Amino acid sequence: MHRSRPLTAIAAAIALLLAVSAGAASATTSAVVGHVYVNNNTVANAISGFDRHADGSLTPIAGTPFAAGGAGRGTPTGSAGALQLSADGRYLLAVDAASNEISVLRIRPDGSLRLVDLASSRGTTPLSIAVHGELVYVANAGTGGSNYTGFTLNAGGQLSPRSTFALPDGANPGQVLFSPNGRHLVGTRVGPDAGPSFIDSFAVRSSGRLTAAPGSPFAAQGVGPFGSEFRPTNSSQLFVSNAHNGAGNGTVSAYDVAADGTLTPVAGSPFADNQTAPCWVEISHDGAYLFAINTGVPSISRYSIAAGGALTLLGSTPFNSPSGLRPFDARLDPSGHWLYVVDAGSAKVSAFAVDGGSLTELSSSPFSIPGGGAPFGIVVN
């Protein structure tokens, strides 16, 4: 009788320890539900990949980073869309900004990558890629070779050039993107630091060739139009961040897009951001909220989007550890519950839980990128 109490206490303690250990194990072995990839933009360019867990956390994929074959710049380089997923989800397309090439990498079942094609970008300093179906457009930003060049991507991951639309030197395109229905293509001309800045808008023919909209390029509503996105639920609404208006003066513009590609600002546009250098935007899958990544603060501004495209600023969310981050491109996961931001200054990825128009950064964020570099472009699958 006298020995049973100590034994019972010991047994209870062991049971509690096992329960705590099991809880800790489950917390660190949350199910893998997808992957996150970033373009490292290293001199010998590579792509880093992470397993994405159900709790939003990230762990490096075995063997990462994966060789891209081309050359990156090795320094932070502003652009949106430097890494894209093919329409069928089988390939990643990455810019190699220093070698004027585009890498195509096959995504294996375990998330690891294998290089399958390395193609000339047909210009200099490729910075952004747009994908719709088999059609691919690349924005080349370099002097003497600035353009938008079209390609087709076949089932084997091979790129074939189709057409080129030349741009003037100094246009400095920051992004090229398709509308969700593939009928429009837009490119932002960041231009010189003091402007002028423009937005190119095209109707996309059935052949994949471009027809410039009447009046294109359109004068931007602010200096440094940069990150852009069409509303996922409405291909006739376009949103563009204006990054170079100065400290505390960032804005986001909203445009109606006509069938021929003509851009008309929504009433009240541009909409104040009250932050510095909003350079990238991401819109919730239901089209209800817009998130603007403010590189100069850093923070993320949150807006609700009205039916007609007008924006209402809800507030701004700071980063856990903002010093030296330089947050760049951002993408939501397919569920819309997690937002991931690639941090070019510190070679990390920041992760936020999404609840409507609210963001909460994970306590374990940011996550270091294997291979370091000056990363840009992000894909979440």
C-alpha positions, -999 to +999 in steps of 0.1 A: +000+000+000+027+024+009+047+017-023+017+021-046+015+059-042+051+066-054+046+041-083+014+058-093+030+092-092+059+080-113+036+064-138+016+097-140+047+117-145+059+094-173+025+096-190+026+134-188+062+135-202+051+112-231+021+134-238+042+165-238+068+148-261+041+137-284+027+172-286+061+186-293+067+160-320+034+168-337+042+205-336+074+199-355+061+173-379+030+191-392+019+175-424+035+187-457+007+202-478+027+219-505+059+238-513+074+272-515+101+281-540+123+313-544+147+324-571+180+328-552+194+352-578+229+339-570+259+343-593+256+306-601+219+308-600+198+283-580+163+278-568+156+271-531+126+250-521+107+244-489+082+219-477+051+239-466+034+225-436-003+226-425+006+251-397+022+275-423+058+267-413+086+259-437+114+234-438+140+231-465+135+203-491+163+178-491+190+188-516+180+224-518+191+248-534+188+233-569+210+245-598+192+267-623+220+265-649+222+303-656+236+332-637+219+356-613+230+391-604+240+384-568+226+416-555+190+426-546+171+433-578+136+448-579+110+429-600+078+410-596+074+375-611+110+364-613+098+329-607+066+314-620+047+281-621+036+266-654-001+263-660-001+226-655+019+229-622+047+206-635+075+232-640+091+263-625+103+291-648+130+313-635+148+344-648+186+343-649+191+380-650+229+381-655+231+355-682+200+366-702+183+333-699+152+315-687+155+283-667+128+256-668+129+231-639+107+200-634+090+197-601+095+161-588+069+144-566+090+151-535+093+188-544+129+186-555+138+202-589+156+191-621+167+215-648+151+206-682+157+237-704+178+268-704+167+292-731+178+327-742+154+354-730+158+372-764+168+404-747+190+415-718+184+414-680+152+393-679+134+402-646+098+390-649+077+362-663+040+358-671+023+325-678-011+316-693-017+282-706+013+273-729+020+310-735+049+327-717+060+363-718+093+376-704+101+412-696+137+421-705+149+453-687+185+458-699+199+486-720+200+476-757+176+447-752+146+459-733+114+442-745+085+418-739+093+385-756+067+357-761+074+319-759+054+287-759+061+260-733+056+225-745+046+195-724+083+185-721+093+218-706+110+233-737+106+270-745+102+282-781+103+319-790+074+335-808+073+373-809+090+404-794+076+438-785+105+463-782+107+489-754+129+520-752+161+519-732+153+532-697+118+518-696+130+496-668+100+471-668+093+458-633+066+432-641+047+416-669+014+397-662-016+382-678-052+387-669-069+356-654-087+349-687-055+354-707-070+381-730-049+410-716-012+414-710+002+443-689+037+455-682+048+482-658+076+506-669+092+518-636+113+543-655+139+566-639+137+574-602+120+607-609+098+594-637+082+595-662+065+561-655+041+542-678+020+511-680+019+490-712-014+473-720-021+448-747-049+427-761-036+391-766-046+376-799-055+339-803-021+334-819-005+348-787+008+380-804+001+413-788-019+443-800-012+475-781-042+492-766-052+526-781-032+551-761-007+526-747+016+532-729-005+549-703+009+575-679+011+560-644-007+577-615+025+578-595+063+574-599+075+539-601+045+517-610+058+483-599+038+453-585+006+446-604-022+421-602-055+416-619-085+409-596-087+371-596-125+373-600-126+400-626-102+403-655-113+439-662-099+452-630-061+459-626-042+471-595-008+487-596+014+499-567+033+532-571+066+528-553+086+559-557+065+588-545+086+593-514+085+585-477+050+579-464+035+587-498+030+553-514-002+546-533-020+518-551-039+526-584-070+508-596-079+506-633-108+494-654-095+474-684-115+476-716-118+448-741-091+465-763-068+469-732-075+506-726-069+516-690-092+540-671-086+549-635-113+539-610-129+569-593-108+579-563-076+563-576-048+563-566-055+552-530-032+562-502-009+536-486+005+559-459+037+539-461+070+539-481+077+521-513+048+497-519+065+476-545+045+443-546+008+434-544-011+402-539-049+398-539-070+372-520-084+345-542-119+357-536-110+392-548-120+408-516-087+420-502-054+435-515-021+433-497+007+458-506+042+449-496+060+481-484+097+475-489+109+508-474+093+504-439+088+473-440+052+465-435+022+451-454-008+474-461-042+458-462-071+470-482-107+458-489-118+460-525-153+473-534-172+458-563-162+486-586-125+483-577-122+512-551-099+504-522-104+511-485-072+510-464-077+487-434-043+493-418-007+481-420+010+450-404+046+452-394+071+424-397+084+405-366+121+414-373+120+442-399+157+452-397+174+445-431+146+424-445+138+443-478+106+424-484+099+418-521+074+395-539+046+378-521+022+350-528-008+333-511-010+296-508-038+279-528-061+278-497-056+316-492-049+310-455-011+318-457+008+346-472+045+342-479+070+371-487+105+367-500+130+390-482+158+400-505+180+418-479+183+389-455+176+359-477+146+348-458+109+340-463+083+356-440+050+338-433+017+353-423-016+337-413-045+353-432-080+359-418-100+380-443-082+413-444-061+406-413-025+393-411-006+377-383+031+367-387+041+333-374+062+334-343+087+311-361+089+335-391+111+345-410+126+313-424+162+313-437+167+305-474+194+278-480+221+291-503+214+327-494+218+351-522+196+381-531+164+363-537+134+375-557+103+358-571+083+333-551+060+304-560+036+287-535+019+254-545 
